[in-house]
Structure formats: C-alpha cells, structure tokens
Amino acid sequence: NDTTPPWQHYDPLTTAGVPPPATYTFPDGHYRILAPAPLAPDAGPARAGSFLKNEVYTDFYVSADLIDFDDTVRQAFGVTARITTPGLQTTGGYLFSWEPGSGALPGETNGDLDISRLIGETPVGQIETAPSGLHLTKGKSYRFVFMGSGTNFEGQVYELPDTTNPLIRLPANDPDNMYPSGQVGLIVASQGDDAASPVIPGDATWDNFLATTAEPRLTVSVSGGSVVLNWPFIPYRLQSSPSLSSPVWTDVTTGITLSSGHYVYSAPATDSGYFRLSYP
C-alpha cells in the first residue's frame, strides 16, 4: 500500500483540473502508477508520481524494483531524489530515469538512462558523465538504484535476481548543487515534447522500495589477526551465522564501534562465519 509509510501522490494535471486522474493500484502487492493521456493535449505530457511523505534526505540511497512497464509507448520512468515543491510547473529535484529512445517499439536493443535535474517539472541538463545506453526487456524485473552524496550521484540498474553485479553504473555530478535536500520517490511520464507525447500514457509497476542515507553494503578487510567489517551509519542490523547451510542469523549486539561515520566490527580471522546487514 502507500499509506504505511504514507506516500504523497503527485498528479499535477488533476490538480489543474485536467482529467483523467492518475491511478495508484497494488496488483499482487506491487505498486503501479498509471498516468493516463490527458484529455486536454495542450496541458502537456501525461505525468504522475509518488513521494515518501514527511521524509527529507540530503545524502540518499534509494532503490526500487521495476516489475512491469508498457514497452509499446515512448514513456519515461524512474527514481527521484531531493524533490522540492512538487506540483504543477513547480517540481524540482533529481531524476534517474529510463526511456526507450527512437526506432520502432517494442525494440530489442533500444533504451537509454538519464540523470537529470528537474526544473519546473521539466528534465533539464542531464548530468551523467558516462555512456548511458541500456535496453530493458518487458517480462524481466530490474532493480533501479539512485544514490547521492553532496554534488556526486550514481545510478545503477541490476537484472533481478542478481543484486551483486549491475548491468550499468552511471556516475553524475551537479557542480551547482541545485537541490541539496528533498523527498524521494517514483515518477512515470510521457517521454519527450513532440506532438504525439500528450496522447501517450506513463505506466510502470514497482516493488521493494527502499530509502536510506547510504548504500547498505558491507566491506571486509584483514587487520593483523582480525577480519574487520565496515558499513555506513544507517539503521541496519549486523547479523551473523556460523553456516549458510540452514543458517541461523543472530544480531551482533556487542563489539560494534563508530568511526568516521561508519560502523566497525572485528572478528578473529581464525573463526569461520558469515555476516549480513538486515533491515528493519
């Protein structure tokens, strides 16, 4: 659902009195956002989204699993961060999005990622600093990850169930630091400003949305006779298990210290064990 925690629907056309309204539904426990083509074409492209309510992030790590999308229309969808003043012609922030590009749809090799600044609802000034081509195949599921610290950003896409090896890592930088903080969430929209875009919907289905302040990843090093685990200062629990064969995971509650904004835990290098981060 989108009530626990509460989400803020972003449906600027309906707010302006342009039907039909966006819909927010939960097929099989997923989260589908559908922005229908507006009945007044001069109102601009279809667009809708949803942002976590009452949550503001400066440094951020946001991930969401793309479960389904319409691959027959030129739409864009993705993950947002540092969203400010959401509304008709006022939305600002950053958007990590995918769009199908040119050529016949559905395609077999088409597709492109963007990391953009949103100014007055419009993606302006793509800030990625590396090649961004990527094809998505309907029927497969993908994890979108968008993270940022200061003026530096990175987008990642994984093909599920592999959450270890991204299909792409896309770095970006906004030297102007236009939006230092704001909300996080999801957006779908017609792609582009051509004459056909007002009659195209935006439609994507998501799952497993996660937002925190840093990437929840363990790093491991060896120091003398100890194995040292290090992870960001985020609300995750460190757990251990002596085996991965019928594992029994137990919270590690002692021996954890805080250093330079990271948690640190040491274990004897002569022991055998497994560790993971768990949330909540």
C-alpha positions in Angstrom: 0.0 0.0 0.0 1.1 3.6 0.0 -0.2 4.5 3.5 2.3 2.7 5.8 4.5 4.6 5.4 2.5 7.4 4.0 3.1 8.5 0.4 2.2 11.8 -1.3 0.6 11.4 -4.7 2.0 13.7 -7.4 -0.8 14.2 -10.0 -0.3 17.8 -11.3 -2.7 17.6 -14.2 -5.6 16.5 -12.0 -4.7 19.3 -9.6 -5.1 21.7 -12.5 -8.5 20.2 -13.4 -7.3 18.2 -16.4 -8.8 14.6 -16.4 -8.5 11.7 -16.3 -6.7 11.4 -12.9 -3.6 9.2 -12.3 -4.3 5.9 -10.6 -2.3 4.2 -7.9 -3.0 0.5 -7.6 -1.4 -2.6 -5.9 -1.5 -5.6 -8.2 -0.1 -8.7 -6.4 1.3 -6.5 -3.7 3.3 -4.3 -6.2 2.8 -0.5 -6.8 1.5 0.5 -10.2 1.5 4.2 -11.1 -0.5 5.0 -14.3 -0.6 8.5 -15.7 -3.3 8.4 -18.5 -3.0 10.6 -21.5 -4.7 13.9 -20.6 -7.9 14.9 -22.3 -6.6 18.4 -22.9 -3.5 17.8 -25.1 -2.2 21.4 -24.5 -1.9 20.5 -20.8 1.4 18.9 -21.6 2.5 15.2 -21.4 1.0 12.7 -19.0 2.9 12.6 -15.7 2.4 11.3 -12.2 4.4 10.1 -9.3 4.5 9.3 -5.6 6.9 10.6 -3.0 7.6 9.4 0.6 5.7 11.9 2.8 7.4 13.7 5.7 10.8 12.3 4.7 13.6 14.6 3.6 17.0 13.3 2.6 20.3 15.1 1.9 22.7 12.2 1.3 20.5 9.4 -0.1 20.4 5.8 -1.3 17.1 4.8 -3.0 16.3 1.6 -4.7 13.1 0.1 -6.3 12.4 -3.0 -8.4 10.8 -2.4 -11.7 8.3 -5.3 -12.2 6.4 -4.3 -15.3 6.1 -1.5 -17.8 4.5 -0.7 -21.2 7.2 -1.2 -23.8 4.9 -0.1 -26.7 4.9 3.6 -25.9 7.5 6.3 -25.6 7.4 6.9 -21.9 10.0 7.6 -19.2 10.0 6.3 -15.6 12.4 6.2 -12.7 13.5 7.1 -9.2 13.6 10.6 -7.8 15.6 12.3 -5.0 15.8 15.6 -3.3 12.4 16.6 -4.7 11.2 20.1 -3.7 7.9 21.9 -4.2 6.2 19.1 -6.0 3.3 20.4 -8.2 2.2 21.8 -11.5 5.2 23.5 -13.1 7.0 23.8 -9.7 8.6 20.4 -9.2 12.4 20.5 -8.6 14.9 17.8 -7.8 16.8 14.9 -9.5 15.5 12.1 -11.6 17.2 8.8 -12.6 15.1 7.5 -15.4 14.9 5.2 -18.4 13.3 5.9 -21.8 13.1 3.7 -24.9 14.7 6.1 -27.3 14.0 6.2 -31.1 13.0 3.5 -33.5 10.1 1.1 -33.7 8.6 -0.2 -30.4 8.9 -2.6 -28.8 12.6 -2.7 -29.7 15.3 -5.3 -29.0 18.3 -3.0 -28.4 16.8 0.4 -27.7 16.9 2.3 -24.5 18.7 5.0 -22.6 19.2 6.1 -19.0 19.4 9.7 -17.8 20.2 11.5 -14.6 18.6 14.9 -14.9 17.8 18.0 -12.9 14.0 18.7 -12.7 13.2 22.4 -13.1 9.6 23.3 -13.1 8.7 19.7 -13.7 10.9 19.5 -16.8 14.1 17.4 -17.0 16.8 19.9 -17.8 20.6 19.5 -18.1 21.4 15.8 -18.0 24.3 15.5 -15.6 25.5 11.9 -16.2 29.2 11.7 -17.1 29.4 8.3 -18.8 27.6 6.4 -21.7 24.1 5.6 -20.6 22.6 3.2 -23.2 20.7 0.3 -21.8 17.9 -1.9 -23.1 15.1 -3.2 -20.8 13.1 -6.2 -21.7 9.4 -6.5 -20.8 8.9 -9.6 -18.7 12.1 -9.2 -16.8 12.5 -7.4 -13.5 15.1 -4.8 -12.7 16.4 -3.0 -9.7 17.0 0.7 -10.0 19.4 2.3 -7.5 20.0 6.0 -7.2 22.4 7.4 -4.7 23.9 10.8 -4.0 26.3 12.5 -1.6 26.9 16.2 -2.0 27.2 17.0 -5.7 28.0 13.5 -6.7 25.5 10.9 -7.8 25.3 7.4 -9.2 22.6 5.4 -10.9 22.7 1.6 -11.1 20.5 -1.0 -12.8 20.5 -4.7 -11.9 18.7 -7.5 -13.7 17.0 -9.5 -10.9 17.6 -11.8 -9.2 21.3 -10.7 -9.4 21.7 -7.8 -7.0 25.5 -8.1 -6.9 26.6 -7.3 -10.5 24.9 -4.2 -12.0 24.2 -4.0 -15.7 25.4 -0.4 -15.6 26.9 2.1 -13.2 26.1 5.7 -14.3 28.0 8.4 -12.4 26.8 12.0 -12.4 27.7 15.4 -10.9 25.8 18.6 -10.4 28.5 21.3 -9.6 25.8 23.8 -8.9 24.3 21.6 -6.1 20.9 22.9 -7.2 18.9 20.7 -4.8 20.8 19.9 -1.6 17.9 18.1 0.0 14.3 16.9 -0.6 11.9 14.0 -0.9 12.4 10.6 -2.6 10.0 8.6 -4.8 8.9 7.4 -8.2 7.8 9.1 -11.4 6.2 8.0 -14.7 5.6 10.3 -17.7 5.2 10.5 -21.4 8.7 10.9 -22.9 9.6 13.9 -24.9 7.9 17.1 -26.0 6.9 16.1 -29.6 3.3 16.5 -30.9 2.5 12.8 -30.0 3.5 12.9 -26.4 0.3 14.3 -25.0 -1.6 11.3 -26.1 0.8 8.8 -24.6 0.4 7.5 -21.0 3.1 6.7 -18.4 2.8 3.3 -16.8 5.2 1.4 -14.6 4.9 -1.1 -11.7 7.3 -1.2 -8.9 8.1 -3.1 -5.7 10.5 -3.3 -2.8 11.1 0.5 -2.4 13.9 1.3 0.0 15.3 4.7 1.1 18.2 5.4 3.4 21.2 7.7 3.6 24.0 5.5 2.2 24.5 2.3 0.3 23.8 -0.7 2.7 26.9 -2.7 1.8 29.5 -4.5 4.0 33.2 -4.1 3.2 35.7 -6.6 4.6 39.4 -6.2 5.3 42.0 -8.1 7.3 44.0 -6.4 10.0 46.5 -8.5 11.9 44.7 -11.5 13.2 41.2 -10.0 12.7 38.7 -9.6 10.0 37.2 -6.1 10.1 33.7 -5.4 8.8 32.7 -1.8 7.9 29.4 -0.4 6.9 27.7 3.1 6.7 26.0 4.7 9.7 22.5 3.6 8.7 19.6 1.9 10.6 20.6 -1.7 9.6 21.4 -4.5 12.0 24.6 -6.6 11.6 23.8 -10.3 11.8 26.0 -13.4 11.9 25.5 -17.1 11.2 28.1 -20.0 11.7 26.9 -21.6 8.4 24.9 -21.0 5.2 23.5 -24.5 5.4 20.2 -24.0 7.3 21.6 -20.6 8.6 20.6 -19.2 12.0 21.0 -15.5 11.9 21.7 -13.7 15.2 22.0 -10.0 15.8 25.5 -8.8 16.7 24.9 -6.6 19.7 28.4 -6.1 21.2 31.8 -5.1 19.9 30.4 -2.6 17.3 32.1 0.8 17.3 31.5 4.0 15.3 34.4 5.6 13.4 34.2 8.5 10.8 30.5 7.9 10.1 30.8 4.2 9.7 30.2 1.2 12.0 33.1 -1.1 12.5 33.2 -4.7 13.9 36.1 -7.1 14.2 36.1 -10.9 14.4 39.0 -13.3 14.8 40.4 -14.3 11.5 40.7 -17.9 12.8 37.0 -18.3 13.2 34.5 -19.3 10.4 31.3 -17.3 10.0 29.0 -15.3 7.7 27.7 -11.8 8.1 24.8 -9.8 6.6 23.1 -6.5 7.0 19.4 -6.7 7.8 16.6 -4.1 7.7 14.5 -3.3 9.6 
